[in-house]
C-alpha cells in the first residue's frame, strides 16, 4: 500500500492506505481513538474544543504522497470524511 502524509489542524501523521480518501478516513479514526500526535501547542480554547469533540482535525484534511505541505495532494472536507467513516466504521482493523 502507498504511504500518505496526512495533516489537518494540529495533527500530522503518516499512514499506509489504498488511496488518499482511505488515508483521510484512517486519520479520522486514529483521532477518534486519540492515537494522533499533535505537533503544535494549540491555544487553550482550541484544546477545549478538540476535547469536546474528541479529535483535533480542522475543517479540511490534506493528504499527499510526497510529504507534508506538498502541493500535489488532495484536500477533503472533514465533514465528508466523517460521513464516509460512519459508513466504513472499523473495516481496517
C-alpha positions in Angstrom: 0.0 0.0 0.0 1.2 3.5 -0.7 2.3 5.8 2.1 0.3 9.1 2.7 1.2 12.2 4.6 -2.0 13.5 6.3 -2.3 16.8 8.0 -5.2 18.8 9.4 -5.4 21.3 12.2 -2.8 20.4 14.8 -2.5 16.8 13.5 0.2 15.3 11.2 0.5 11.6 10.6 1.9 9.1 8.0 -0.4 6.3 7.0 -0.5 3.3 4.7 -3.7 3.3 2.7 -5.1 2.1 -0.7 -5.8 5.7 -1.7 -5.9 9.3 -0.4 -9.5 9.1 0.6 -8.9 6.0 2.7 -5.9 7.8 4.3 -8.2 10.7 5.3 -10.7 8.3 6.8 -8.0 6.4 8.7 -6.7 9.7 10.1 -10.2 10.5 11.5 -10.3 7.0 13.0 -6.9 7.5 14.7 -8.0 10.9 16.1 -11.2 9.4 17.4 -9.1 6.7 19.1 -6.8 9.5 20.4 -3.8 7.9 18.7 -2.9 11.0 16.7 0.0 13.1 17.7 -0.4 16.9 17.9 2.6 18.8 16.5 1.9 22.3 17.8 0.8 23.8 21.1 -2.8 25.0 20.4 -4.4 27.8 22.3 -6.3 26.6 25.3 -9.8 27.3 23.8 -8.9 25.0 20.8 -7.8 22.3 23.2 -11.1 22.6 25.0 -13.0 22.4 21.7 -10.9 19.4 20.5 -11.5 17.6 23.7 -15.3 18.3 23.4 -15.5 16.6 20.0 -12.7 14.1 20.8 -10.5 14.9 17.8 -8.1 17.6 16.7 -8.8 17.9 13.0 -9.5 21.2 11.2 -12.3 21.8 8.6 -10.2 20.2 5.9 -7.8 17.2 5.7 -4.8 17.4 3.3 -3.4 14.2 2.0 -0.2 13.9 0.0 2.1 11.1 -1.2 5.2 13.3 -1.3 5.3 14.8 2.2 3.7 17.3 4.4 2.6 20.6 2.9 3.1 19.3 -0.6 1.3 21.0 -3.5 0.1 18.0 -5.4 -2.0 16.3 -2.8 -5.8 16.1 -2.3 -7.9 18.0 0.2 -11.1 16.6 1.8 -13.8 18.3 3.8 -13.7 16.8 7.3 -17.5 16.7 7.4 -17.5 14.5 4.3 -14.8 12.2 5.8 -16.9 11.8 8.9 -19.8 10.7 6.8 -17.5 8.2 5.0 -16.1 7.0 8.2 -19.6 6.3 9.6 -20.2 4.1 6.6 -16.8 2.4 6.7 -16.6 2.2 10.5 -13.9 -0.2 11.7 -13.3 -2.0 8.5 -9.5 -1.6 8.7 -8.6 -3.4 11.9 
